């Protein structure tokens, strides 16, 4: 597929992507059109690695954004990966120019635990 122009761009969590891909898959099955190989692999990946539903992941992102030192792209990664340990959470923040205190890590993990 050749893309000529990007109309809009939005960051989505993996569960939101899974919901969209499954909707597209259902529409194509009803129309009698088979998914291409890449589309099948994308649906399989999203179904395998999604841990939440789309609405819960977006709610988690919105709650994470209320914290200090939280950016949208990091909140999206956290909602997609659902880290359970401090080390997993630190790996998400590895490229940032700051480190999180233990209290900040605990606050983030508490939010994640609420949705899992």
N, C-alpha and C positions, 0 to 999 in steps of 0.2 A: 504494500500500500504506500502510495506516495502522498506525503502531507505537504500541502502547498502553503498553508498559513495556520498558525495557532490562534484560535479565537479567544480561548480563556484557559487558565491553568489553576488547579486547586490541589492542595495536598490532601491525600486520603489515607486513612489507616488501612491495614491489610484486611480486617473484617469488612470494612465498607467496600473495598475492591471485590472481595469474595461475593458479597451480596449483589453487586452490579454484574459480575461475571455470571453468576448463577441465573440471574434474570435474563441476561442475553442468551445463555445456553437454553433456557426454557422456551424463549421466543423462537429460537432457531429450530428446536425440536418440534414445536407446534407447526412451524412453517415447512417442515420436512427438509431443512437444510442442515448438512453436517458441518460441525465445527472443523476448522483447519487444525493442523498439528499444533501450532503455536498457541492457539486458543485453548485446546484441550490441556496442554501442559500448564498454562496459566491458571485455569480453573482447578486443576489437580493440586498445584502448588498452594493456591489460596485456601482450598479446602483442607489441606494437610496442616498448614502452619497457623491458621486463624484460631485464636483461643477464645474470642468473645463474639458477640453479635455486633452488627454495625452501629446500632444506637448506643449500646453500652460503651463501645470504644470511643465514640464521639463525646459522650458524657464524661468519660475519663479525661479526654483531651481538654475539655472545657474546665474541669476541676484542676487539672495540672497547671493550666495557664494562670490560675490565681496565685500560684507560688512565685516567690522571687527567683531570679536567675533561670527562668523557664522561657524558652522560645518555642514557637509553634512547631518548627521542624523536629525539635527534640521531644516535645510532647507527643507528636505523631509516632516517632520511633518507639517511645516508651509504650504507647497504647498498642502498637503492632507487635512488639516483642514480649511485653508483659514480664519484665525482669523480676526475679524473686529474691535475688541476693544483692548485697552491696557491690560485689565485684562485677556482676552483670550490669548493674546500673552505672558503675564507674566507667565501664568500657564504652557505654553510650556517650558519656561526657569526655572521653579521651581526647578529642580534637579541640575542645574548648580551652580558652586561655585562663580558666579559673577552675578551682576544685570546690567540691561541695563539703560542707561540714557533716558530721555524723547526724546531727538533728535534721538537716535538710534531706539527707539520704533516707532517713527513717520516715519523714513526712511523705516523700514520694512513694516509698515502698508500702506505706499504710494505704495510700490512695489506690495503688495497684491491687493490693490484697482485698480491698473492698469490692472490686469488680470481678475478681477471679472466682 
